Protein backbone atom coordinates (compact mmCIF):
# COMPACT_ATOMS: atom_id res chain seq x y z
CA UNK A 1 0.00 0.00 0.00
CA UNK A 2 1.42 3.36 -1.10
CA UNK A 3 1.03 5.95 1.65
CA UNK A 4 3.23 8.79 0.44
CA UNK A 5 0.96 11.69 -0.51
CA UNK A 6 3.01 12.97 -3.45
CA UNK A 7 3.48 9.53 -4.99
CA UNK A 8 -0.20 8.71 -4.48
CA UNK A 9 -1.19 11.96 -6.21
CA UNK A 10 1.13 11.31 -9.15
CA UNK A 11 -0.25 7.78 -9.59
CA UNK A 12 -3.83 9.05 -9.59
CA UNK A 13 -2.97 11.74 -12.13
CA UNK A 14 -1.23 9.23 -14.38
CA UNK A 15 -4.20 6.84 -14.31
CA UNK A 16 -6.60 9.75 -14.86
CA UNK A 17 -4.62 10.88 -17.90
CA UNK A 18 -4.80 7.41 -19.44
CA UNK A 19 -8.55 7.05 -18.82
CA UNK A 20 -9.56 10.48 -20.13
CA UNK A 21 -7.16 10.49 -23.09
CA UNK A 22 -8.14 7.04 -24.37
CA UNK A 23 -11.85 7.82 -23.96
CA UNK A 24 -11.57 11.05 -25.94
CA UNK A 25 -9.39 9.52 -28.67
CA UNK A 26 -11.82 6.65 -29.14
CA UNK A 27 -15.07 8.58 -29.05
CA UNK A 28 -14.53 12.13 -30.27
CA UNK A 29 -14.43 10.99 -33.93
CA UNK A 30 -17.88 9.44 -33.37
CA UNK A 31 -19.65 11.64 -30.80
CA UNK A 32 -22.99 9.90 -31.32
CA UNK A 33 -21.59 6.96 -29.37
CA UNK A 34 -20.61 9.05 -26.35
CA UNK A 35 -23.76 7.81 -24.60
CA UNK A 36 -22.19 4.36 -24.22
CA UNK A 37 -21.27 3.10 -20.77
CA UNK A 38 -17.69 2.55 -21.94
CA UNK A 39 -17.14 6.23 -22.65
CA UNK A 40 -19.07 7.65 -19.70
CA UNK A 41 -17.57 5.33 -17.09
CA UNK A 42 -13.99 5.89 -18.27
CA UNK A 43 -14.52 9.66 -18.44
CA UNK A 44 -16.14 9.92 -14.99
CA UNK A 45 -13.50 7.69 -13.39
CA UNK A 46 -10.73 9.70 -15.02
CA UNK A 47 -12.14 13.08 -13.98
CA UNK A 48 -12.67 12.00 -10.37
CA UNK A 49 -9.13 10.62 -10.16
CA UNK A 50 -7.87 13.83 -11.73
CA UNK A 51 -9.61 15.95 -9.09
CA UNK A 52 -8.26 13.90 -6.21
CA UNK A 53 -4.81 13.56 -7.72
CA UNK A 54 -4.51 17.34 -7.87
CA UNK A 55 -5.97 17.58 -4.36
CA UNK A 56 -3.35 15.20 -2.97
CA UNK A 57 -0.50 17.16 -4.55
CA UNK A 58 -2.02 20.35 -3.11
CA UNK A 59 -1.98 18.84 0.41
CA UNK A 60 -5.65 17.98 0.57
CA UNK A 61 -7.06 14.76 2.08
CA UNK A 62 -6.86 11.42 0.32
CA UNK A 63 -9.88 10.09 -1.56
CA UNK A 64 -12.74 8.87 0.67
CA UNK A 65 -12.69 5.08 0.59
CA UNK A 66 -16.26 4.71 -0.62
CA UNK A 67 -15.63 6.86 -3.70
CA UNK A 68 -12.63 4.72 -4.62
CA UNK A 69 -14.80 1.63 -4.22
CA UNK A 70 -17.48 3.12 -6.51
CA UNK A 71 -14.84 3.83 -9.15
CA UNK A 72 -13.42 0.33 -9.11
CA UNK A 73 -16.88 -1.24 -9.35
CA UNK A 74 -17.72 0.97 -12.35
CA UNK A 75 -14.54 -0.28 -13.99
CA UNK A 76 -15.08 -3.94 -13.14
CA UNK A 77 -18.61 -3.85 -14.57
CA UNK A 78 -17.04 -2.76 -17.85
CA UNK A 79 -14.48 -5.55 -17.69
CA UNK A 80 -17.08 -8.14 -16.71
CA UNK A 81 -19.44 -7.29 -19.57
CA UNK A 82 -16.55 -7.58 -22.02
CA UNK A 83 -15.53 -10.98 -20.68
CA UNK A 84 -19.10 -12.23 -21.09
CA UNK A 85 -18.91 -11.69 -24.86
CA UNK A 86 -15.31 -11.16 -25.93
CA UNK A 87 -16.08 -11.81 -29.60
CA UNK A 88 -18.31 -8.72 -29.77
CA UNK A 89 -15.44 -6.32 -29.09
CA UNK A 90 -12.55 -5.08 -31.17
CA UNK A 91 -9.42 -4.85 -29.03
CA UNK A 92 -7.23 -2.47 -30.96
CA UNK A 93 -5.74 0.90 -30.07
CA UNK A 94 -7.66 2.90 -27.45
CA UNK A 95 -10.47 0.31 -27.43
CA UNK A 96 -8.14 -2.20 -25.80
CA UNK A 97 -7.36 0.35 -23.09
CA UNK A 98 -11.00 1.29 -22.50
CA UNK A 99 -12.19 -2.28 -22.06
CA UNK A 100 -9.19 -4.05 -20.50
CA UNK A 101 -6.26 -1.88 -19.40
CA UNK A 102 -8.23 1.00 -17.87
CA UNK A 103 -10.40 -1.18 -15.59
CA UNK A 104 -7.25 -2.94 -14.39
CA UNK A 105 -5.59 0.43 -13.72
CA UNK A 106 -8.55 1.54 -11.59
CA UNK A 107 -8.41 -1.75 -9.71
CA UNK A 108 -4.67 -1.26 -9.15
CA UNK A 109 -5.40 2.24 -7.83
CA UNK A 110 -7.83 0.73 -5.31
CA UNK A 111 -5.35 -1.90 -4.17
CA UNK A 112 -2.17 0.19 -4.08
CA UNK A 113 -3.05 3.79 -3.24
CA UNK A 114 -4.28 4.38 0.30
CA UNK A 115 -7.68 6.00 0.86
CA UNK A 116 -9.11 8.11 3.68
CA UNK A 117 -11.83 7.27 6.17
CA UNK A 118 -13.70 4.05 6.71
CA UNK A 119 -16.54 2.17 5.11
CA UNK A 120 -18.11 1.49 8.48
CA UNK A 121 -21.22 -0.50 7.59
CA UNK A 122 -21.85 -3.18 4.95
CA UNK A 123 -24.96 -1.29 3.83
CA UNK A 124 -22.83 1.64 2.69
CA UNK A 125 -21.38 -0.62 0.00
CA UNK A 126 -24.73 -0.30 -1.80
CA UNK A 127 -23.57 3.14 -2.92
CA UNK A 128 -21.61 1.36 -5.67
CA UNK A 129 -24.93 0.92 -7.49
CA UNK A 130 -25.51 4.66 -7.91
CA UNK A 131 -23.73 5.04 -11.25
CA UNK A 132 -24.80 1.69 -12.80
CA UNK A 133 -28.45 2.16 -11.84
CA UNK A 134 -28.34 5.78 -12.98
CA UNK A 135 -26.97 4.67 -16.33
CA UNK A 136 -29.65 1.98 -16.65
CA UNK A 137 -32.32 4.62 -16.01
CA UNK A 138 -30.82 6.75 -18.78
CA UNK A 139 -30.49 3.75 -21.10
CA UNK A 140 -34.13 2.70 -20.78
CA UNK A 141 -35.36 6.29 -21.06
CA UNK A 142 -33.29 6.66 -24.24
CA UNK A 143 -34.64 3.37 -25.57
CA UNK A 144 -38.25 4.27 -24.81
CA UNK A 145 -37.94 7.56 -26.66
CA UNK A 146 -35.73 6.58 -29.61
CA UNK A 147 -36.11 2.80 -29.84
CA UNK A 148 -32.33 2.47 -29.44
CA UNK A 149 -31.35 0.70 -26.22
CA UNK A 150 -27.64 1.29 -26.96
CA UNK A 151 -26.70 -2.31 -26.11
CA UNK A 152 -28.63 -5.25 -27.66
CA UNK A 153 -28.66 -7.11 -24.34
CA UNK A 154 -30.98 -4.41 -22.94
CA UNK A 155 -33.39 -4.29 -25.90
CA UNK A 156 -36.67 -5.17 -24.20
CA UNK A 157 -38.58 -5.09 -27.50
CA UNK A 158 -36.39 -7.83 -28.98
CA UNK A 159 -35.60 -9.93 -25.91
CA UNK A 160 -38.60 -9.31 -23.69
CA UNK A 161 -38.82 -7.54 -20.38
CA UNK A 162 -38.39 -10.70 -18.30
CA UNK A 163 -35.08 -11.70 -19.94
CA UNK A 164 -33.63 -8.23 -19.65
CA UNK A 165 -34.77 -7.86 -16.04
CA UNK A 166 -33.22 -11.23 -15.15
CA UNK A 167 -29.90 -10.22 -16.70
CA UNK A 168 -29.89 -6.86 -14.90
CA UNK A 169 -30.78 -8.50 -11.60
CA UNK A 170 -27.90 -10.97 -11.97
CA UNK A 171 -25.45 -8.19 -12.83
CA UNK A 172 -26.50 -6.09 -9.84
CA UNK A 173 -26.27 -9.04 -7.44
CA UNK A 174 -22.78 -9.92 -8.69
CA UNK A 175 -21.82 -6.25 -8.44
CA UNK A 176 -22.81 -6.08 -4.77
CA UNK A 177 -21.06 -9.38 -3.99
CA UNK A 178 -17.81 -8.17 -5.62
CA UNK A 179 -18.09 -4.82 -3.82
CA UNK A 180 -18.48 -6.61 -0.49
CA UNK A 181 -15.41 -8.70 -1.30
CA UNK A 182 -13.38 -5.57 -2.02
CA UNK A 183 -14.72 -3.99 1.16
CA UNK A 184 -13.45 -7.03 3.09
CA UNK A 185 -10.00 -6.63 1.49
CA UNK A 186 -10.07 -2.93 2.38
CA UNK A 187 -10.82 -3.69 6.03
CA UNK A 188 -8.00 -6.24 6.17
CA UNK A 189 -5.61 -3.65 4.77
CA UNK A 190 -6.63 -1.13 7.42
CA UNK A 191 -6.11 -3.70 10.18
CA UNK A 192 -2.58 -4.17 8.88
CA UNK A 193 -1.93 -0.44 9.20
CA UNK A 194 -2.69 0.74 5.66
CA UNK A 195 -4.84 3.70 6.65
CA UNK A 196 -4.73 7.20 5.30
CA UNK A 197 -2.10 8.58 3.01
CA UNK A 198 0.74 9.95 5.12
CA UNK A 199 0.43 13.64 5.86
CA UNK A 200 -3.29 13.93 5.07
CA UNK A 201 -5.01 12.59 8.19
CA UNK A 202 -5.77 15.93 9.85
CA UNK A 203 -6.28 18.11 6.82
CA UNK A 204 -9.61 19.77 6.18
CA UNK A 205 -11.58 19.09 2.99
CA UNK A 206 -10.97 21.47 0.08
CA UNK A 207 -13.30 24.37 -0.54
CA UNK A 208 -12.98 24.26 -4.34
CA UNK A 209 -14.36 21.92 -7.04
CA UNK A 210 -13.98 18.62 -5.21
CA UNK A 211 -15.64 19.73 -1.96
CA UNK A 212 -18.99 18.20 -2.90
CA UNK A 213 -17.39 14.86 -3.78
CA UNK A 214 -15.40 14.89 -0.54
CA UNK A 215 -18.50 15.71 1.45
CA UNK A 216 -20.52 12.95 -0.22
CA UNK A 217 -17.80 10.39 0.38
CA UNK A 218 -17.25 11.45 3.97
CA UNK A 219 -20.97 11.32 4.72
CA UNK A 220 -21.32 7.81 3.28
CA UNK A 221 -17.98 6.44 4.39
Residue pairs with C-beta under 8 A, 6 or more apart in sequence:
1 112
1 113
1 114
1 189
1 194
2 8
2 11
2 112
2 113
2 114
2 197
3 114
3 194
3 195
3 196
3 197
3 198
4 197
4 198
5 56
5 57
5 59
5 62
5 197
5 198
5 199
5 200
6 56
6 57
8 56
8 62
8 113
8 114
8 197
9 53
9 54
9 55
9 56
9 57
10 53
10 57
11 53
11 109
11 112
11 113
12 49
12 50
12 52
12 53
12 56
12 63
12 109
12 113
13 49
13 50
13 53
13 54
13 57
15 46
15 49
15 105
15 106
15 108
15 109
16 46
16 47
16 49
16 50
16 53
17 46
17 50
18 46
18 97
18 101
18 102
18 105
19 42
19 43
19 45
19 46
19 49
19 102
19 105
19 106
20 42
20 43
20 46
20 47
20 50
22 42
22 94
22 97
22 98
22 102
23 38
23 39
23 42
23 43
23 46
23 94
23 98
24 43
25 93
25 94
26 39
26 93
26 94
26 95
26 98
27 33
27 34
27 36
27 39
33 39
34 40
35 138
35 142
35 150
36 150
36 151
37 77
37 78
37 81
37 135
37 150
37 151
38 78
38 98
38 99
39 98
40 135
41 74
41 75
41 77
41 78
41 131
41 135
42 78
42 98
42 102
44 74
44 131
45 71
45 74
45 75
45 102
45 106
48 67
48 71
48 213
49 71
49 106
49 109
51 209
51 210
51 213
52 62
52 63
52 67
52 210
52 213
55 61
55 206
55 210
56 62
56 197
56 200
58 206
59 199
59 200
59 203
60 200
60 203
60 205
60 206
60 210
61 116
61 196
61 200
61 203
61 204
61 205
61 206
61 214
62 113
62 114
62 115
62 116
62 196
62 197
62 200
63 113
63 115
63 116
63 217
64 115
64 116
64 117
64 214
64 216
64 217
64 218
64 220
64 221
65 115
65 116
65 117
65 118
65 119
65 186
65 217
65 221
66 117
66 119
66 124
66 127
66 217
66 220
66 221
67 213
67 216
67 217
67 221
68 109
68 110
68 113
68 115
69 110
69 119
69 125
69 127
69 128
69 179
69 182
69 183
69 186
70 127
70 128
70 130
70 131
71 106
71 109
71 110
72 106
72 107
72 109
72 110
72 182
73 128
73 132
73 175
73 178
73 179
73 182
74 106
74 128
74 131
74 132
75 102
75 103
75 106
75 107
76 103
76 107
76 175
76 178
77 132
77 171
77 175
78 98
78 99
78 102
78 103
79 99
79 100
79 103
79 104
80 171
80 174
82 89
82 99
82 100
89 95
89 99
91 99
91 100
110 182
111 185
113 197
114 194
114 195
114 196
114 197
115 186
115 196
115 197
116 196
116 197
116 200
116 201
117 196
117 217
117 218
117 221
118 190
118 221
119 125
119 183
119 186
119 187
119 221
120 221
122 180
122 183
124 220
124 221
125 176
125 179
125 180
125 183
126 176
127 220
128 175
128 176
128 179
129 172
129 175
129 176
132 171
132 172
132 175
133 172
136 154
136 168
139 149
139 150
139 151
139 154
140 149
140 154
140 156
142 148
142 149
142 150
143 149
143 150
143 154
143 155
143 156
147 157
149 155
149 156
149 157
152 158
152 159
153 159
153 164
153 167
154 164
154 167
154 168
155 164
156 164
195 201
205 211
205 214
205 215
205 218
206 214
